[in-house]
Amino acid sequence: MSKLKINIILFGIGNIGSTLINQIVESQEFFLESKNVDFHFPIITNSTVAFFEKEGVGYAWETNFRQLAVPFKVEDIVEFAQENEFENLIAVDATASDELVKHYNTLIKNGFNIVAVNKKANTLPIDLYKELRSDLKKYGKEFLYETSVETGIPVLQTLRDLYYSGEKITKIRGVFSDHLSYVFNRFSSEEVSFSSVLKDASLLGLMKSNFKEDLSGNDTARKLLILAREIGKDFELSDIKIKPFITEEHLEKNGVLNKDALDKSFKITKITQAENHVLRYVGEFDVEKGILEVKLISEPVDSPIGQLKGSDAIFEIFTKSYADIPIVIQSAPPCKQAISRGIITDILKIAERIRSKEAVWL
């Protein structure tokens, strides 16, 4: 089996992107021995500048990036790849950028496969979502995004396997936000005010990057939409009934949280639950009724969702074959190392598909 050279074009060198580079550079020998795959990073970028290195970056990539990175456009990326005749291209989107997603079709048409942590491409209006998949098919390229829903635990792969086996999926639900899992797990199990738990979550940095997305329910809704579309449902983000747990009654006129109103409201909600129940903020898709909701629920403490601890996330998939017993996929809190490994898993899957295509041509 000949060595397969994979050229990774990395968009985003924040926590996840930088971890990805370091993990692959440190494990190059392992990938060569175990998979006969040789990874290269000829281009790495942040949101404004890019570092171009034909032979691929190495251990000194951070210093080189600081000293030699230049402003770029996606067209510059494509041109550099074509000039140097790079083969087996994989663009990794480790950003949360709306702008980069607009260039996915351009990348695909110019020979790039895509691996994304970014959720935005899979929550586009359905006509653009389908156009992207049409281009993937037309140009024979791959697009994998397991880490857009969870750290890399195969939630999407499990869902696809069930769907394409002909299994009838009746419901998908779960706690998809590790941040809100922490908030409601603590509030349900401790004698604390709701505002104090939110404050602690903020101090821990859990809501640093997407505080509003979590509190509004939008992050959970985006993940729910991705799951629904994986089983062939043409829903839009606007079709999801989002019931935010923080409403106008919890806010001052200037939009600042009214702690007294918030704490009073959630104290009442907590103590008026049925016995042995806990609060959880979930995404739920009732496939048979065609209803998608993001909402606060009261859940039996002995159920899989009720037993969540810490910042764990959980996905439940109900099917006709298993009836009322869900397939449960639970994960520990995400970290940059785990997310990066999930990206590598997707990259390796594409590498194997590239190798298979090459074998067919040979």
Disulfide bonds with the S-S distance in Angstrom:
none
